[in-house]
C-alpha cells in the first residue's frame, strides 16, 4: 500500500455569541478535514484542531511541505512516516507549533488507514481497556449569571453529558468561586465539575479561589496559574491547595510533559494529540504518565481522544462543547454525537470510525483567498 494523494478542507462556523474564558474569546469554530488517499482505495479521514487564524497556513504546510515527504510511502509504517515529517520542525526561525499541528493531522489520518486496513477500531488496535467513557462539556463561560450557570448543569445533563469543565481565572478569585459553587450546588454528587483557569491566576490568586470553594466538589483544577511560572506554581497549588491539578495541553512534545512529571506539577495530563504530534506522540506521553502514576486525559478533540483514552489504563473523560459553543462537532458527524447518561460509546467501525456529513462540510468550507 502506498500514499498517493492528500485533500485538506478548511471549515469554519460562526458562533451565535462570543464565548470568553480567562484571557481569550472565541467567535467562530474552525477545523481541518483531512483525506489521505492510498493506491488500494483505503482513505484516512479525520478532522483536527480549531485554528481560526492559522488554519490555511497549517493546510499549506501539510500539502506543500509534509505530504511530499510521505508521498509514495507505506501508510502502515506510521512511525517511519512520523519521522520523515519531523525535520520540517527543525527550522528555529518559524512558528514550530504550526508544523507540529500539521504533522498531527497527517498522523491521525495515517492511523485511520491502519485501522481500516486491519478492519478494527483504533482503540482495539491500541489495546482496549474499555468501550465507553465518561463524557463532559467545556462550559460555564463568562457573561452568565449565577442562576444561568446553575441552569446550565441541567441543560448539559439533558444532552446526555456527565460533567462540566467551567471557566475561571478571568475574574477576582472570590467571584469565580461563587460562580463555581453555583454550578457545584446544582450538580450534586453525580455530575463532575472541573475548574479551568486557562493560566489566568497567579499562585496567590489560585489558592484564594480554592479557599472560597468546597474542594470536595472539584474533580480537578486545570492550568490554574500563569504561563511564566506554571510548572513550579502548579506543584505548589497541588501541595498547598490539596487538589488535583490538570495540565499538558499547552505542551507540544513529550519533553515538555516530562518536566511536568519530574516536578510533580500534575495529577492529570491532558496532552492534545491534534496540537502536539498526533496519536503517535500522545501514546508516548501516555506511557510516561503511567510510569509516574499520572492520569491521562485529552484536551477536546473527542473524535480522536475517545480511541486514545479507551486504550489507556487510567483515563479521564471525553471532552466536547455544548452545541452553541461548538455547532461543528454536533453537526459534522452524520449520526450526531452519541452521549447518554454521562457516557460515550467509542465508535466500533474500523479506524477512527468517523461517518462525516460531507454535504455539511461542503457548505462550511472556507478556502484561502
N, C-alpha and C positions, 0 to 999 in steps of 0.2 A: 504494500500500500504506500502511495506517495501523496504528498501535499501538492495540490495543483493551483488553487485559487483562493482568494480572500475577498469577502464582501464585508464592509463595515457601514452600518447605518446609524447616523446620529439621530436621536429622538429627543424632543423637548415638549413638555406640557406646562402651560401656565397654571399657577395655583390660584385658588379663589381669594386668598388673602396672603399677607406677609406673615411668615412664621419666624419668631425671634427666639433665639437662645441667649446665652450669657453675653456674647460679643459678636454675634453674626445673625444674619437673617436670610431667609430663602423665599423667593417669589416664583420660582419655577423648578421643575424636576426634569433632569436630563439623564440619558443613559446612552451607551453604545451597544447596538445589537451586532453580534459577530457571527458570520458564517464562514467556516473554514472547510473548504472542499477537498476531496481526495479523488484519485483516479478510479476508485472502486465504488464511488457513489455514496460513501459514508460522509456525512456533513456534520461537523462540530458546530453546535448552536448554543449561544449564550448571550446574556446581556450583563454589563458591568458598569459600575460607577455612577456618579451623579455630579459630573464636572461641567457645569453650565458654561463657564467661560473658557475652558480649555479643551472641550471635547473634540473640536475639529483638529487641533494640533495633535492630540492623542491618536486620533484616527489616521492622520498623516504619518505619524511615526510608525504605526502598525503597518501601513501599506507600503511606505517608501523605504523604511529603514530596517524593520524587523522581518517582514514577510520574505524579502529576498534571501535572508539568511536561513530560512527553514523551507523554502520552496524546493520541492523535489525530495525532501527528507521523509523519513518514516514517522508518521504521527504517533505510532505506538511506542516510540523511543522518546518518551516525554522528557526525561532528564537530559538527554542529548540535545533536544530542541531548546530546552530552557537555557542550557549553557551556550548554545550557538547564539542566542539573543543577548546574553549578558554583556558582551563587550560594548554594546551601544551605551551602556550606563557609565562607561569609564571616563567620558568627557566631563571634566570638572567645571567647564565654563557654561554649562546648560542646566536647565532645571531637571535634575536626575529623576525626580519623582514622576514626571510625565512619562518618561521612558519605562519606569517600573510599572506604572498603571497600564501602559500599552502591552508590556510583557504579560501582565496579569490576565488581560482579556484573551490573549492568544493561548496562554497556558490553560485557562478554563475551557476553551474550545478544544484543545488537544485532549484533555481528559474526557470531554464529552464523546469524542471519537473513540477513545479507548473503551468506554462503557458500551457504546453502540456496537463496536466490533465484537465485544465479548457477550453482547446481549444480556448485560447485567447493569443494574443501577450502581452508581458510583459508591454509595455508602456500603454496599455489599463487597465491592472490589476492595475498598479500603479497610474492611474488617468490621462489619456491622456490630454495634453494641445494642442498638435499639432501632425500632422502625417508626417511632413517633417521638416528638419533642415538645416541651412547653413552648408556647409562643406568646410574645408580649408586643406591645406597641411602644414606640417612642412618641411621647406626647407631653401633656402638661406644660404647654408653651406659655409665654408671657402674654399680657393683654387679656387675661381671663380672670374673672372674679373668683373668690373662694368658692362660691356656690357653683359656678361653672366648672371649676376643677373637680369638685365632688361629683357633679353630674357626669363628667367625662368617664369616671370609673364605670358607671352603669352602661354608658354608650359603648365602651370598649368590650365589656362583658357581652353585650348584645351582638358584637361582631365575632364572638367566639374566642376572644383573646383572654389570656390569663394573668396579665400584669401590665405595668406601665413604667417606663423609664422617663421620669419627668425632668424638666429643665429647671436648673437653679444656677446660681453664680452671676446672675445679671442684676440682682437687687441686693439690698442690705441683708446680711445673714438672718436676722430676725424675721424679716418679711418673707424671705424664701422658706424659712422654717414653718411659718404659718401656712404658706402655700402647700408645702409638703404634707403637713398634718391634715389639711382639708381633704387631700386625696387619701391619706392613710386612714383617717377615720371612716371614710366611705368604703374603703377597700376591704376592711375586715381581715380575717386570717387566711382566706383562700385566694387572695389576689396579690401577686408580687408587686413590690414598689421599690424602684431604684431612684437615686438622685444623680443627675448628670450635670456637672458644673461646666463641662467643656473648657476646663482650665481657667475658670473665671475667678477663683478666690486666691488670696494669699493664704499661707498656713494658718495665721491667726483667724482669719475670716472663716476658713473651713471648719476649724474647731468651734468657733462661735455657732455656726449652723448646727453642728452636732449637739451642742449644749442645749439647743432650743427644740429638739425633736425627741420623740420616743424612738430610740435607736433600735428597739426590737422590731419596729416596722420597716426598717431599712434593709433590703436584701444586699445591696452594695452601693458604694459611693464612687461614682465614675469620674475620672480625670478631675479630681477636686481642686487642684492647685495650678498656679501659673506655670507656663512652659519653661521659664528661665531657671527654675529651681525645682522642677517637678519630681525628679526621682527621689531625692532625699526628703522632700516635703511629703510626698505620698507615704513614704516609710513612716514619717512622724505622725501622719493622720491615722495610719493603721495602729501604731503603738500607743499614742496618747488618746486618740479618739475611740479606740476599741471597736472599730467597724471594719468590714471587708471593703477593700479598695479594688477597683477595676481600672485597667488602662491597657494600652498596647495598640489602639487603633491609629495613633499618631506615629508609630514606628513603621519604617519602610523596609526593614530587614530583620533577620534573626539576631543580628548583632545588637540592635537596639533593645530587643526584648531580653537578651541575655543580661544586659545591665540592670534592667528592672528586676530580674530574678536574683541576681547576685546581691543587690542592695536590699532585698526583702521589701520591695516597694509595692507589690501587688499580691492579692489573693486570687484575682480573676484576670485573665489575659484575653482581651477582645481584639486580637490581631485581625486585620481585614485582608482577605485574600484578593479582593479586587483593587486594593490600593498598594499592595506590598509584595507582588511576585507570584500571585496565583495560588491555587491549591497546592502546588509543589512546595512552595515556601511555607505555607500555613502548616502543612503536615510536619515539616522540620521543626517549626516552632512548637507545635503540639507535643512533640517528643521531648523537647527541652522542658516545657512546663510540667509534663508528667514527672520528670526526674526531680523537680523542685516541689511537687505537691501542689501546684497552682492549677486551678480550674481553667479549662479552655472555654472561651466564648467567641463571639464573632460580631463585629460591628456591621449591622444592617445586612443587605445582600442575601436575603433568605433563599433565593433561588440556587445559590451555591453553598451557603453556610449550612443548610439543613443536612446535606450529604456529609460534610466535614464533621459537624457536631455529632451526627448519628454514629460516626465511626470512632468517636473519642470516648475513652473510659469514664471521664468526668467532665461533662459538658454543660454549658449554660443554655439558655433558651434561644430560639429563633427570634430575630427582631424584624418588625415591619413598622409601617406607619398607618394611621387611620386614612381612609380614602381621601379626605380633603387635603391632607399633607402630602400624600403620595397617590394620586389617581393612577399613576403608571402601573404600580405593582398590582393593583386590583383589576386593571383592565388589560394588561399585556398578556396575561395567561388566558387562553381560550376557555378554560374551565373555571376561571375565577380563582380566588385564594381560598384554600381549604383549611379552615380553622374551626374547631368545635370543642366546647368545654375546656378552653385553655390549652388545647393540644393541636399539634400539626402533624399530619401523616406524611412521612417522607415519600416523594414520588418513587414508584417502583418500575417505571418504564426505563429502558436502557439509558445509560449515561446520566445526564442531569435530569432527564425526564421532562424537559420543557415542551409544552404544547402552546406555542405562541400564536397570538391573533395577528396575522400578517396584514390584514386589512387595517387594523388599528395602528400598527407600526407605520404603514404607508401613509396614513392620514396625518401622522405626527412627525414625519421625517423632516429634518431641518439641515439640508446640505449647506456647506460653506458657500458664502457669496463669491 
